[in-house]
Amino acid sequence: LLDVWLSFSESDPKNMEYQRNVAAVYLALGKKKEAIAVLEEAARANPSFKDEAQVYINEIKAGQSLP
């Protein structure tokens, strides 16, 4: 599943839905650092996603799953 979402996100890096899904899969695999890194990179690539990404990052750091 991770490979599928990574492929989608590479084909359209500005698609925030793809980035969220990549982060969610990383999180499901227990890879919090990778999930946060994906969200941080997505926020840099699309500044309008910055606030939403920060909410997700805060949730990850608090031990919650992504919506």
C-alpha positions in Angstrom: 0.0 0.0 0.0 2.8 2.4 0.8 4.4 1.9 -2.6 1.1 2.7 -4.3 0.6 6.0 -2.4 4.3 6.9 -2.9 3.8 6.3 -6.6 0.7 8.5 -6.6 2.4 11.2 -4.6 5.5 11.2 -6.8 3.3 11.6 -9.9 1.5 14.6 -8.4 3.4 16.0 -5.4 1.1 18.9 -5.0 -1.9 16.6 -4.3 -2.3 16.9 -0.6 -4.7 14.0 -0.4 -1.8 11.7 -1.7 0.6 13.2 0.9 -1.9 12.7 3.7 -2.3 9.1 2.7 1.4 8.5 2.5 1.7 9.9 6.0 -1.2 7.8 7.2 0.4 4.6 5.9 3.7 5.5 7.5 1.9 6.1 10.8 0.1 2.8 10.5 3.5 1.1 10.1 4.7 2.8 13.2 7.0 5.2 11.4 6.1 8.5 13.0 9.3 10.3 11.9 8.6 9.4 8.3 4.9 10.5 8.5 5.9 13.8 10.0 8.6 14.3 7.3 6.1 13.7 4.6 3.7 16.3 6.1 6.5 18.9 6.6 7.6 18.4 2.9 4.0 18.7 1.7 3.6 22.0 3.7 6.8 23.4 2.1 5.6 22.4 -1.4 2.1 23.8 -0.9 2.0 26.6 1.7 -1.8 26.6 1.8 -1.5 23.1 3.4 0.8 24.4 6.2 -1.8 24.9 8.9 -3.5 21.6 8.1 -0.2 19.7 8.1 0.7 21.2 11.5 -2.6 20.0 12.9 -1.7 16.4 11.7 1.9 16.7 13.0 0.6 17.8 16.4 -1.8 14.8 16.4 0.9 12.4 15.5 3.2 13.8 18.3 0.3 13.4 20.7 -0.1 9.8 19.8 -3.3 10.1 17.7 -4.0 8.7 14.3 -4.7 10.9 11.2 -8.3 11.5 10.4 
